[in-house]
Amino acid sequence: MKTIALCLSLICALSLTVRAQEILSLYPGVIPNSRVTSTLDSGSIASSGMFTRVTHPTLEVYLPEQKDGARPAVIICAGGSYKVIVYQGEGITTAKELAKNGVAAFVLKYRLPDDSTMVDKTIGPLQDVQQAMKMVRENAARWGIDTQKIGVMGFSAGGHLASTAATHYEPALIENANHTSLRPDFQILVYPVISMEDSLTHRDSRANLLGTNPSRRLIDLYSNDLQVDEHTPPAYITHAADDALVDVDNSIAYFETLRHHHVSVELHVYPKGGHGFIFRHRGWMEPLLAWMKEMKLK
C-alpha cells in the first residue's frame, strides 16, 4: 500500500508540473517587423537543446507552488550569439531552478535576427522581450505575480538582449495601447555581451545583430554601457575572469557605469570557469537568490 501511495503521489506531482507549464505565442496576431517568407520556424529543440532559427516567438511558463502573496517573475533570454538559442541548458534548466525557489520564470524564444525574415533585424529581439514584459505584466494577476517585481535575465548574447531591455525600454517598439510599463524592475546578467565596440564586443554576436559593417550610430546605440541613466533598473551581474569568448570587461564596464549613475548593482566574478560556467559551477545561483532576497525581490 505504501508503494502504491508513493506512486500516486509521484503521478500527482508530475501532473502538477505539466499543468504548471504552458507555451504561449508571444503575439496574438501579426508579428511586427516580419517579412513574408517561406522560412520555417524550428518548431522543436534540436538534439543539442538549441533552437537554430526562430520566426515565431513564444513564452514558456514555469510557476512555483502557489503561496500567500504575489511572487516575483523573471523573463529568461538564453544566449547563442544571436545565431542560436541555448534554450534547454540556459533557459529551461534555469527556469526550473527559479521556480523551485519561489520565482515565476518565463523562457523567451525570441526571434533570431535575419534580414530575410525581418524588415529591421536590429530591433527584432528587442521587440520580443518588450512584448514578453508587456504580456507578463498585463497577466500578472493570472499568474500570481507582483507587477513591481518583474525582471529580465540573460546569458551571453541573451545577456546583451536583457541589458538592452533594461536600457531601451523607451520608446515602445510594439503595440502598447495601454501604455503598460516595459521597464524591467531588475536585470540579471550572466557572462553578458554588453558592448558593441571593436575592443570589447563578441564579434559574432555583433555581426548577427547589427551586420558585418555597422554604423557608428548602431554601435553606440547597442553598446548598453553607453545607454545607462539613473532610471536603469538594479542589476546582478556574474562572469568568469578567464572567459575567453566574452571578455569579463563587458561586465566590469557595465558595473562601473551603473555604479557611477547610482544604480544599485552587484557583481560576482569567478576566477575560473570560462564561458558558460553555469554548466560547471554548481551553486552559482545561490548568491543570485541571496541578492534577490537582500533586494526584497523574493
KEKE-3310 file (N, C-alpha, C; in steps of 0.2 Angstrom, whole numbers, plus 5000, padded with zeros to 4 digits):
npx = (5004:5010:5019:5010:5004:5015:5018:5006:5007:5019:5014:5004:5012:5019:5009:5005:5016:5016:5004:5008:5015:5015:5015:5016:5010:5019:5014:4997:4992:4997:5014:5025:5037:5040:5045:5036:5039:5046:5053:5055:5050:5059:5052:5054:5066:5082:5093:5104:5098:5096:5088:5089:5084:5072:5056:5044:5040:5039:5033:5037:5031:5034:5029:5030:5025:5010:5009:5005:5002:5009:5021:5038:5044:5054:5060:5067:5081:5090:5107:5118:5124:5116:5113:5109:5098:5102:5092:5088:5098:5102:5090:5077:5082:5087:5075:5067:5074:5073:5059:5058:5063:5053:5051:5043:5045:5049:5053:5060:5058:5065:5065:5077:5089:5088:5090:5082:5070:5065:5061:5069:5082:5089:5081:5072:5074:5073:5060:5053:5057:5052:5038:5036:5038:5027:5017:5018:5017:5004:4997:4998:4990:4984:4994:4998:5008:5019:5017:5027:5039:5045:5057:5071:5082:5098:5109:5125:5124:5111:5112:5116:5104:5095:5101:5099:5085:5084:5089:5084:5070:5061:5058:5042:5043:5033:5015:5007:4995:4989:4998:5007:5020:5036:5048:5060:5060:5071:5087:5096:5112:5122:5137:5138:5136:5140:5145:5146:5158:5173:5184:5180:5168:5159:5162:5154:5141:5139:5140:5129:5118:5119:5125:5138:5146:5143:5135:5142:5133:5124:5133:5136:5123:5119:5129:5127:5132:5134:5121:5116:5106:5100:5088:5089:5086:5090:5104:5111:5126:5136:5151:5165:5182:5192:5185:5186:5179:5168:5174:5177:5178:5167:5156:5162:5163:5150:5146:5153:5148:5134:5136:5142:5131:5123:5115:5109:5119:5126:5141:5148:5163:5170:5186:5189:5182:5177:5168:5151:5150:5140:5137:5146:5149:5142:5129:5130:5119:5116:5121:5114:5101:5102:5105:5093:5084:5090:5087:5074:5066:5061)
npy = (4994:5006:5008:5009:5021:5030:5030:5035:5048:5053:5053:5062:5073:5075:5078:5090:5097:5097:5104:5116:5122:5131:5135:5150:5159:5173:5185:5190:5192:5198:5197:5209:5219:5209:5199:5193:5176:5160:5154:5141:5140:5133:5121:5113:5108:5106:5091:5096:5104:5116:5130:5133:5142:5155:5161:5163:5169:5163:5161:5152:5145:5144:5140:5143:5134:5139:5152:5162:5179:5189:5184:5186:5188:5182:5185:5175:5176:5166:5162:5163:5169:5177:5169:5156:5148:5144:5135:5124:5122:5134:5141:5133:5125:5134:5141:5131:5129:5142:5142:5132:5139:5149:5158:5165:5160:5163:5158:5165:5162:5170:5180:5176:5187:5191:5196:5191:5188:5198:5216:5225:5219:5223:5227:5217:5206:5214:5219:5208:5205:5216:5214:5202:5207:5215:5206:5198:5207:5212:5201:5198:5195:5184:5174:5176:5186:5199:5215:5224:5218:5212:5205:5204:5192:5187:5177:5178:5182:5183:5190:5202:5205:5206:5216:5226:5227:5233:5245:5251:5252:5262:5271:5262:5248:5240:5237:5246:5250:5252:5258:5251:5248:5245:5243:5234:5228:5224:5217:5203:5197:5186:5181:5191:5199:5215:5227:5234:5239:5239:5235:5227:5219:5204:5197:5189:5190:5203:5205:5196:5203:5217:5217:5215:5227:5238:5255:5269:5275:5264:5255:5263:5264:5251:5248:5244:5249:5262:5267:5269:5276:5286:5280:5267:5250:5241:5229:5213:5205:5192:5183:5175:5177:5171:5170:5167:5169:5179:5194:5198:5211:5217:5215:5222:5235:5238:5237:5247:5259:5258:5260:5273:5280:5279:5268:5253:5239:5223:5213:5198:5190:5175:5167:5157:5147:5150:5153:5151:5145:5141:5128:5121:5126:5121:5128:5141:5149:5152:5164:5173:5171:5175:5189:5193:5191:5200:5212:5212:5206:5194)
npz = (5000:5004:4994:4983:4986:4986:4973:4967:4973:4966:4953:4954:4957:4946:4937:4941:4938:4924:4922:4927:4917:4902:4884:4876:4862:4857:4851:4848:4835:4820:4818:4822:4811:4803:4788:4774:4772:4766:4775:4787:4804:4818:4825:4836:4849:4844:4845:4852:4861:4857:4849:4832:4822:4823:4820:4824:4839:4856:4873:4887:4901:4919:4934:4952:4967:4973:4984:4999:4994:4981:4969:4963:4946:4932:4916:4905:4894:4885:4878:4863:4853:4845:4835:4837:4850:4866:4872:4881:4890:4896:4897:4900:4911:4920:4922:4929:4941:4946:4948:4958:4969:4972:4962:4948:4932:4915:4900:4886:4869:4858:4842:4831:4824:4807:4790:4780:4786:4793:4793:4799:4807:4818:4828:4831:4841:4852:4851:4854:4868:4874:4871:4878:4892:4892:4891:4902:4913:4911:4913:4926:4937:4934:4935:4948:4951:4957:4951:4952:4953:4942:4932:4921:4913:4907:4896:4890:4873:4875:4887:4882:4876:4887:4894:4885:4885:4897:4896:4885:4885:4882:4867:4865:4855:4850:4849:4860:4867:4880:4887:4895:4907:4901:4906:4914:4931:4937:4933:4928:4924:4915:4911:4901:4885:4882:4876:4860:4854:4845:4853:4863:4861:4857:4842:4834:4839:4837:4823:4819:4825:4821:4808:4797:4795:4804:4807:4816:4824:4826:4833:4845:4850:4853:4862:4878:4889:4887:4887:4899:4912:4927:4929:4925:4929:4944:4945:4944:4941:4934:4930:4923:4926:4917:4905:4889:4878:4879:4884:4901:4904:4898:4908:4919:4914:4912:4926:4932:4925:4929:4943:4944:4940:4950:4952:4959:4960:4959:4958:4953:4951:4945:4947:4939:4926:4914:4898:4899:4912:4921:4918:4924:4937:4951:4961:4957:4957:4970:4976:4968:4972:4985:4983:4977:4988:4997:4991:4992:4983:4983)
capx = (5000:5014:5022:5005:5003:5021:5017:5001:5010:5023:5010:5001:5017:5021:5003:5005:5022:5014:4999:5011:5019:5012:5019:5011:5013:5020:5009:4991:4990:5003:5021:5028:5043:5042:5044:5033:5044:5044:5057:5051:5052:5061:5046:5056:5073:5087:5096:5109:5095:5096:5084:5093:5080:5066:5052:5038:5042:5035:5035:5036:5029:5036:5027:5031:5019:5006:5009:5001:5005:5011:5028:5042:5045:5059:5059:5074:5084:5096:5112:5119:5127:5111:5113:5105:5096:5103:5086:5087:5103:5102:5083:5073:5086:5087:5068:5065:5078:5070:5053:5059:5064:5048:5051:5039:5050:5046:5058:5058:5060:5065:5067:5084:5090:5089:5087:5077:5064:5064:5062:5075:5084:5092:5076:5068:5074:5071:5053:5051:5057:5047:5032:5036:5037:5020:5012:5019:5014:4997:4993:5001:4985:4983:5000:5000:5014:5019:5019:5033:5045:5046:5064:5074:5088:5100:5116:5129:5121:5105:5113:5115:5097:5092:5103:5095:5078:5084:5091:5080:5063:5058:5051:5040:5044:5027:5009:5006:4989:4988:5004:5010:5027:5040:5054:5061:5061:5078:5091:5101:5116:5126:5143:5134:5139:5137:5147:5147:5164:5178:5189:5177:5162:5159:5161:5149:5135:5138:5138:5122:5113:5120:5128:5146:5149:5138:5137:5144:5126:5121:5137:5135:5116:5118:5133:5122:5135:5133:5114:5113:5105:5098:5082:5091:5085:5095:5107:5115:5130:5141:5155:5171:5188:5195:5181:5190:5174:5165:5178:5174:5177:5160:5153:5165:5162:5143:5146:5156:5143:5129:5138:5143:5124:5120:5110:5111:5122:5131:5145:5152:5167:5173:5192:5190:5176:5176:5161:5146:5152:5135:5137:5152:5149:5135:5128:5131:5113:5115:5122:5109:5095:5103:5104:5086:5081:5093:5084:5067:5063:5058)
capy = (5000:5012:5009:5012:5028:5034:5030:5040:5055:5055:5054:5069:5079:5076:5081:5097:5100:5098:5109:5122:5124:5132:5139:5155:5163:5180:5190:5187:5192:5199:5198:5215:5219:5202:5199:5187:5172:5153:5151:5138:5141:5127:5120:5109:5109:5101:5087:5099:5108:5123:5132:5136:5148:5157:5167:5164:5169:5161:5162:5146:5147:5139:5143:5139:5132:5145:5154:5168:5185:5189:5182:5189:5184:5183:5183:5172:5176:5161:5165:5159:5173:5179:5164:5150:5150:5138:5135:5119:5122:5141:5143:5129:5122:5140:5142:5126:5131:5148:5140:5129:5144:5153:5164:5163:5160:5163:5157:5168:5160:5177:5179:5177:5192:5189:5201:5188:5187:5204:5222:5228:5214:5225:5228:5211:5203:5219:5219:5202:5205:5221:5211:5197:5211:5218:5200:5196:5212:5213:5195:5196:5193:5177:5170:5177:5189:5206:5219:5228:5213:5208:5206:5201:5188:5184:5174:5179:5187:5184:5195:5208:5207:5208:5223:5231:5228:5237:5252:5253:5251:5268:5270:5255:5246:5236:5240:5246:5255:5253:5261:5246:5249:5240:5244:5228:5230:5222:5214:5198:5196:5180:5182:5195:5203:5222:5232:5233:5242:5234:5232:5223:5216:5197:5199:5185:5192:5210:5204:5193:5208:5223:5217:5215:5234:5243:5262:5271:5276:5257:5253:5266:5263:5245:5247:5246:5253:5269:5269:5269:5283:5285:5276:5260:5245:5237:5224:5207:5203:5187:5182:5172:5181:5168:5169:5168:5171:5186:5197:5200:5218:5219:5215:5227:5241:5239:5238:5254:5264:5258:5262:5280:5283:5277:5262:5248:5234:5218:5210:5192:5187:5169:5167:5152:5144:5151:5155:5145:5142:5138:5121:5118:5128:5120:5133:5148:5153:5154:5171:5177:5171:5179:5196:5194:5192:5206:5217:5212:5204:5187)
capz = (5000:5004:4987:4978:4988:4984:4965:4966:4974:4961:4947:4955:4957:4939:4934:4943:4935:4917:4922:4928:4911:4895:4880:4873:4857:4860:4848:4847:4828:4816:4821:4819:4809:4800:4781:4772:4770:4766:4780:4793:4811:4821:4830:4841:4850:4841:4849:4856:4866:4855:4843:4827:4819:4826:4817:4828:4846:4861:4880:4891:4908:4924:4940:4958:4971:4975:4991:5000:4992:4974:4969:4958:4940:4928:4909:4903:4887:4884:4874:4857:4848:4841:4830:4840:4857:4871:4876:4886:4895:4900:4898:4904:4917:4925:4924:4934:4947:4949:4951:4964:4974:4973:4957:4942:4926:4908:4895:4880:4862:4854:4835:4829:4818:4800:4785:4776:4789:4797:4790:4803:4811:4824:4833:4831:4848:4857:4851:4858:4875:4876:4871:4884:4898:4892:4892:4909:4917:4910:4915:4932:4942:4932:4937:4955:4951:4959:4945:4953:4954:4935:4930:4915:4914:4900:4896:4884:4869:4879:4892:4879:4875:4893:4896:4880:4888:4903:4894:4879:4886:4879:4866:4864:4848:4849:4850:4868:4868:4887:4890:4900:4908:4898:4910:4919:4938:4939:4927:4930:4918:4916:4906:4896:4880:4884:4872:4853:4852:4842:4858:4868:4859:4854:4835:4830:4841:4834:4816:4818:4826:4818:4802:4796:4794:4807:4808:4822:4827:4829:4838:4851:4852:4856:4867:4883:4895:4885:4887:4906:4916:4934:4929:4923:4934:4948:4942:4947:4936:4936:4925:4925:4924:4912:4899:4883:4872:4880:4889:4908:4904:4897:4914:4923:4911:4914:4933:4933:4923:4933:4949:4943:4939:4957:4951:4963:4956:4962:4953:4956:4946:4947:4944:4933:4924:4906:4896:4901:4918:4925:4917:4928:4944:4954:4966:4955:4958:4977:4978:4965:4976:4991:4981:4977:4995:5000:4987:4994:4977:4985)
cpx = (5004:5017:5017:5004:5009:5020:5012:5003:5014:5019:5007:5006:5019:5015:5003:5011:5020:5009:5002:5014:5014:5016:5014:5014:5013:5016:5003:4989:4997:5009:5024:5035:5045:5040:5040:5038:5042:5049:5053:5054:5054:5057:5048:5063:5077:5090:5101:5105:5094:5090:5089:5090:5074:5062:5046:5039:5037:5037:5033:5036:5031:5034:5028:5025:5016:5007:5006:5005:5008:5019:5032:5042:5051:5058:5066:5076:5090:5100:5112:5121:5122:5110:5109:5103:5098:5098:5085:5092:5103:5095:5079:5076:5085:5080:5065:5068:5075:5063:5053:5060:5059:5048:5048:5044:5047:5052:5056:5061:5060:5067:5074:5085:5092:5086:5082:5070:5061:5065:5068:5077:5087:5087:5071:5068:5072:5063:5050:5051:5053:5040:5031:5035:5030:5016:5012:5016:5007:4993:4996:4996:4984:4988:5002:5007:5014:5021:5025:5039:5045:5053:5066:5081:5091:5107:5119:5126:5114:5106:5113:5108:5093:5094:5100:5088:5078:5086:5088:5072:5058:5062:5049:5040:5038:5021:5008:5001:4988:4993:5007:5017:5031:5047:5054:5062:5068:5081:5096:5105:5121:5131:5140:5139:5136:5139:5147:5154:5169:5182:5186:5171:5164:5157:5155:5142:5134:5136:5131:5117:5113:5122:5135:5149:5144:5140:5139:5138:5124:5126:5136:5128:5115:5124:5130:5125:5135:5126:5111:5112:5102:5092:5083:5090:5091:5098:5111:5119:5135:5144:5161:5177:5192:5191:5185:5185:5171:5170:5174:5174:5171:5156:5156:5163:5154:5142:5148:5151:5137:5130:5139:5136:5120:5114:5113:5113:5127:5134:5149:5156:5171:5180:5193:5183:5174:5169:5157:5147:5147:5134:5142:5152:5142:5135:5129:5125:5112:5116:5117:5103:5096:5102:5097:5082:5084:5089:5076:5063:5059:5057)
cpy = (5006:5013:5012:5019:5032:5035:5036:5047:5057:5057:5061:5075:5080:5079:5088:5101:5102:5103:5116:5125:5125:5136:5143:5158:5170:5185:5187:5187:5193:5200:5204:5215:5213:5203:5192:5182:5164:5150:5148:5139:5134:5126:5116:5110:5104:5097:5090:5104:5115:5124:5135:5141:5149:5162:5168:5163:5166:5162:5156:5147:5142:5143:5139:5137:5139:5146:5160:5174:5184:5188:5186:5185:5187:5181:5181:5173:5172:5164:5161:5163:5177:5175:5158:5152:5143:5137:5130:5121:5129:5143:5139:5126:5128:5141:5137:5127:5137:5146:5137:5133:5150:5159:5161:5164:5159:5163:5160:5165:5166:5175:5181:5182:5189:5193:5197:5187:5193:5211:5225:5223:5216:5226:5222:5208:5208:5219:5213:5202:5210:5218:5206:5201:5213:5212:5198:5201:5213:5207:5193:5193:5185:5172:5171:5181:5196:5210:5223:5224:5209:5210:5203:5198:5186:5182:5175:5184:5188:5189:5202:5210:5209:5215:5228:5232:5233:5244:5255:5252:5257:5269:5263:5254:5241:5240:5240:5251:5256:5256:5257:5247:5243:5239:5238:5231:5229:5218:5209:5196:5191:5180:5185:5198:5210:5227:5230:5236:5237:5231:5228:5218:5208:5198:5195:5188:5199:5209:5201:5198:5214:5223:5217:5222:5239:5250:5263:5272:5269:5255:5256:5265:5256:5243:5249:5250:5261:5272:5269:5276:5281:5281:5269:5255:5242:5231:5219:5205:5197:5185:5178:5176:5178:5167:5171:5170:5178:5189:5199:5207:5221:5220:5221:5234:5243:5241:5245:5259:5264:5261:5270:5283:5281:5272:5256:5242:5230:5214:5204:5190:5181:5169:5163:5150:5145:5153:5149:5142:5139:5131:5117:5120:5127:5125:5140:5152:5155:5161:5176:5177:5175:5187:5197:5195:5198:5212:5217:5210:5197:5186)
cpz = (5000:4997:4982:4980:4986:4976:4964:4967:4969:4955:4948:4955:4950:4935:4935:4939:4927:4917:4923:4922:4905:4891:4876:4867:4859:4857:4846:4839:4824:4820:4818:4816:4805:4792:4780:4769:4770:4771:4786:4799:4814:4826:4836:4843:4847:4847:4854:4861:4864:4849:4838:4822:4822:4822:4820:4836:4851:4868:4884:4898:4913:4931:4946:4961:4973:4982:4992:4997:4985:4974:4963:4952:4936:4921:4907:4896:4887:4878:4867:4852:4844:4835:4831:4847:4861:4875:4882:4892:4899:4901:4902:4911:4922:4927:4930:4941:4950:4952:4957:4970:4974:4968:4951:4936:4920:4903:4888:4874:4858:4847:4834:4823:4812:4795:4781:4779:4793:4792:4793:4808:4818:4830:4835:4838:4853:4857:4855:4865:4878:4876:4877:4891:4898:4894:4900:4914:4917:4912:4922:4937:4940:4935:4944:4955:4953:4953:4946:4954:4948:4932:4923:4916:4908:4901:4890:4880:4872:4884:4889:4877:4881:4895:4891:4883:4894:4902:4888:4880:4884:4873:4865:4856:4846:4850:4858:4870:4875:4891:4896:4901:4905:4901:4915:4926:4941:4933:4930:4923:4919:4910:4900:4891:4881:4878:4864:4850:4850:4848:4863:4866:4857:4847:4832:4833:4838:4827:4815:4820:4822:4811:4802:4796:4797:4807:4815:4827:4830:4834:4845:4854:4856:4861:4874:4889:4893:4886:4894:4908:4923:4934:4927:4929:4938:4944:4946:4941:4938:4930:4927:4922:4918:4906:4893:4877:4873:4886:4895:4908:4902:4903:4919:4920:4913:4921:4935:4931:4927:4940:4949:4942:4945:4956:4955:4959:4960:4957:4956:4950:4949:4944:4939:4932:4917:4905:4897:4907:4922:4924:4921:4936:4947:4960:4964:4956:4965:4979:4974:4969:4982:4989:4980:4983:4998:4997:4988:4987:4978:4992)
residu = (MET:LYS:THR:ILE:ALA:LEU:CYS:LEU:SER:LEU:ILE:CYS:ALA:LEU:SER:LEU:THR:VAL:ARG:ALA:GLN:GLU:ILE:LEU:SER:LEU:TYR:PRO:GLY:VAL:ILE:PRO:ASN:SER:ARG:VAL:THR:SER:THR:LEU:ASP:SER:GLY:SER:ILE:ALA:SER:SER:GLY:MET:PHE:THR:ARG:VAL:THR:HIS:PRO:THR:LEU:GLU:VAL:TYR:LEU:PRO:GLU:GLN:LYS:ASP:GLY:ALA:ARG:PRO:ALA:VAL:ILE:ILE:CYS:ALA:GLY:GLY:SER:TYR:LYS:VAL:ILE:VAL:TYR:GLN:GLY:GLU:GLY:ILE:THR:THR:ALA:LYS:GLU:LEU:ALA:LYS:ASN:GLY:VAL:ALA:ALA:PHE:VAL:LEU:LYS:TYR:ARG:LEU:PRO:ASP:ASP:SER:THR:MET:VAL:ASP:LYS:THR:ILE:GLY:PRO:LEU:GLN:ASP:VAL:GLN:GLN:ALA:MET:LYS:MET:VAL:ARG:GLU:ASN:ALA:ALA:ARG:TRP:GLY:ILE:ASP:THR:GLN:LYS:ILE:GLY:VAL:MET:GLY:PHE:SER:ALA:GLY:GLY:HIS:LEU:ALA:SER:THR:ALA:ALA:THR:HIS:TYR:GLU:PRO:ALA:LEU:ILE:GLU:ASN:ALA:ASN:HIS:THR:SER:LEU:ARG:PRO:ASP:PHE:GLN:ILE:LEU:VAL:TYR:PRO:VAL:ILE:SER:MET:GLU:ASP:SER:LEU:THR:HIS:ARG:ASP:SER:ARG:ALA:ASN:LEU:LEU:GLY:THR:ASN:PRO:SER:ARG:ARG:LEU:ILE:ASP:LEU:TYR:SER:ASN:ASP:LEU:GLN:VAL:ASP:GLU:HIS:THR:PRO:PRO:ALA:TYR:ILE:THR:HIS:ALA:ALA:ASP:ASP:ALA:LEU:VAL:ASP:VAL:ASP:ASN:SER:ILE:ALA:TYR:PHE:GLU:THR:LEU:ARG:HIS:HIS:HIS:VAL:SER:VAL:GLU:LEU:HIS:VAL:TYR:PRO:LYS:GLY:GLY:HIS:GLY:PHE:ILE:PHE:ARG:HIS:ARG:GLY:TRP:MET:GLU:PRO:LEU:LEU:ALA:TRP:MET:LYS:GLU:MET:LYS:LEU:LYS)
# end
